Amino acid sequence: MLHEFVLAGQKVKLWQRPGESYQHILMKALGYAMFVKQYPNLEIEIKVDLRYKPDLVVFSANREFKFWGECGQNSIRKTVWLLKHTRTEKLVLFKIGQNTDSLIKQLQTEIEAKYRPSGRVKLINFVKEIMDLTANKQIEKVSRDWYRETEI
């Protein structure tokens, strides 16, 4: 199913594959709207010839990862792998309506400090009402009261 959004003033079409939830599509859209002004070359779901494919990604001029966004479910093992092997400058994990306290503690415990220096890893947890708040798919900007942000 094709979803058409207006995100930060840009028309963006996202394809929902069989078995993929609308929440996953919405997290990609929200992440894009949140970060496209900071990262004008932000791309959604492109192949990067690695074990994993980012939901959101930005490359530097020399093809290093500047930004990697992961939406929805992902394991601690995957998060650690991304931090060790991609050397991305910033990794952002997106969730919707989760009780993230135990996840935050687990991430802080299981990811060595050297892989998560200040500002490198963030968790953004959107409010559970986010689907209602964005029902018209017109997201000029993501309001600060729509999410909780935690640095890991």
Secondary structure by P-SEA (a helix, b strand, c coil): cbbbbbcccbbbbbbbcccccaaaaaaaaaaaaaccccccccccccccccccccccccccccccccbbbbcccccaaaaaaaaacccccbbbbbbcccccaaaaaaaaaaccccccccccbbbbbccccccccccccccccccccccccccc
